[in-house]
Amino acid sequence: MAHPKHKTSKSRRDKRRTHYKATPTTLATCSNCGATVKYHTVCSECGYYRGKLAIEKDVTV
């Protein structure tokens, strides 16, 4: 019967046991300003989410 020569670390063991593929986050364009935003999040540029103002942004020029 075969015996391991070295201990398998927990991270190496757990990496072998995963069965998923890492996927990049899905991006969308803001309907208000056109900036690229992550799905289901408030736009960091203008503060709008799904066409409604969610966070008031200070307009300083």
Stockholm file with secondary structure:
# STOCKHOLM 1.0

chainA/1-61         MAHPKHKTSKSRRDKRRTHYKATPTTLATCSNCGATVKYHTVCSECGYYRGKLAIEKDVTV
#=GR chainA/1-61 SS CCCCSSCCCHHHHHHHHCCCCCCCCCEEECTTTCCEEETTSCCTTTCEETTEECSCCCCCC
#=GC SS_cons        CCCCSSCCCHHHHHHHHCCCCCCCCCEEECTTTCCEEETTSCCTTTCEETTEECSCCCCCC
//
